[in-house]
Amino acid sequence: MSQHKVVLLLGSNIGNQKNNIDIALSKISKVCSILKKSEYLTSEPVEFASCNIFCNIVTIISTHLSPIQLLDYVKKIEIEMGRLTDSSASKIYTDRIIDIDIVKYDELKFVSERLEIPHNKHLFEREFSRILLKEFI
């Protein structure tokens, strides 16, 4: 099986945000190899109002999963950890215990109803993710 280099962005703004991110990374590491991760960065919510600050991290993983298999896996982690709504499906942003976005997958360009790679909002529009991604991309 070939391995793919993937950039993920994780964020949390409910409860112990760093711990939530660490739990998600632990779950990801059960099927993927974590190659590198950034420092934690706090940021204001984007595209919705909340009193809760986000904690975010970028990680590079190696995986044999296809983009859709990886998406299914990270969505399963989000649900297991208590995330109730999927903003990519509902188009409504809310507070969340964990959010895991696939930002890049090798040099693949891929668009489907559920997934867009690369994740252009994180690469070009959102300041917090551009800060985190600058050393990874």
C-alpha positions in Angstrom: 0.0 0.0 0.0 1.3 3.4 -0.8 1.6 6.1 1.8 0.3 9.6 1.4 1.5 12.8 3.1 -1.5 14.7 4.5 -1.8 18.0 6.3 -4.6 18.1 8.9 -5.8 21.1 10.9 -7.4 20.3 14.3 -9.3 22.8 16.5 -11.4 22.8 19.6 -13.2 25.5 21.5 -15.2 23.5 24.1 -13.8 22.1 27.4 -10.1 21.4 27.7 -9.2 22.3 24.1 -5.5 21.1 24.2 -6.6 17.8 25.7 -9.4 17.4 23.1 -6.8 17.9 20.4 -4.4 15.4 22.0 -7.1 12.8 22.3 -8.0 13.3 18.6 -4.3 13.0 17.6 -4.1 9.8 19.7 -7.0 8.4 17.8 -5.6 9.5 14.4 -2.3 7.8 15.3 -4.0 4.4 15.5 -4.3 4.2 11.7 -1.9 7.0 10.6 1.7 7.9 11.4 2.1 11.4 12.8 5.2 12.9 11.2 5.2 16.4 12.6 2.9 18.8 14.5 2.9 22.5 15.2 2.7 24.4 18.4 -0.8 25.1 19.7 -2.3 28.4 18.6 -5.3 30.2 20.1 -7.6 32.2 17.9 -11.0 33.8 17.8 -13.9 31.9 16.2 -14.2 32.5 12.4 -17.5 32.8 10.6 -19.6 32.7 13.8 -19.8 34.5 17.1 -18.8 32.7 20.3 -17.4 33.6 23.7 -15.2 30.5 23.4 -11.6 30.8 22.1 -10.3 28.1 19.7 -7.1 26.2 20.2 -5.7 24.9 16.9 -2.8 22.7 15.7 -1.5 21.5 12.3 -0.1 18.0 11.9 1.4 16.2 9.0 0.5 12.5 8.8 1.4 9.6 6.6 -1.5 7.3 5.7 -2.6 4.5 3.4 -6.2 5.7 3.5 -7.8 7.3 0.5 -9.1 10.9 0.9 -12.7 9.7 1.4 -11.6 6.9 3.8 -9.6 9.5 5.8 -12.5 11.9 5.8 -14.8 9.1 7.1 -12.2 8.2 9.8 -11.8 11.8 11.1 -15.6 12.4 11.1 -16.0 9.2 13.1 -13.4 10.6 15.6 -15.4 13.9 15.8 -18.6 12.0 16.5 -16.9 9.7 19.1 -15.6 12.7 20.9 -19.1 14.3 21.1 -19.3 16.6 18.1 -23.0 17.0 17.4 -23.1 19.0 14.1 -21.0 18.9 11.0 -20.5 22.4 9.7 -19.4 21.2 6.2 -22.8 19.5 5.9 -25.0 22.1 7.7 -23.1 25.2 6.5 -23.6 26.5 10.0 -20.6 27.1 12.3 -21.0 26.4 16.0 -18.8 25.7 19.0 -17.2 22.3 18.8 -15.3 19.9 21.0 -13.1 18.9 18.0 -12.8 19.8 14.3 -10.5 17.9 12.0 -10.0 19.3 8.5 -8.0 17.7 5.7 -6.0 20.7 4.3 -3.7 18.9 1.8 -3.4 15.3 0.6 -0.1 14.9 -1.4 -0.5 17.3 -4.3 -4.0 16.1 -5.0 -6.7 18.4 -6.3 -10.0 16.8 -5.4 -13.6 18.1 -5.1 -16.7 16.2 -4.1 -19.9 17.0 -2.3 -18.2 16.2 1.0 -14.6 17.2 0.5 -12.4 19.7 -1.2 -8.6 19.2 -1.4 -6.7 21.4 -1.0 -8.9 23.2 1.6 -8.5 26.7 0.2 -10.2 28.5 3.1 -7.4 27.3 5.4 -4.7 27.9 2.9 -5.6 31.4 1.8 -8.4 33.0 3.8 -8.2 32.2 7.5 -5.4 34.0 9.3 -4.9 31.5 12.2 -4.5 28.6 9.8 -2.1 30.5 7.5 0.0 31.2 10.6 0.1 27.5 11.6 0.6 26.3 8.0 3.4 28.6 7.0 6.1 26.2 8.3 4.3 23.1 6.9 3.5 24.0 3.4 
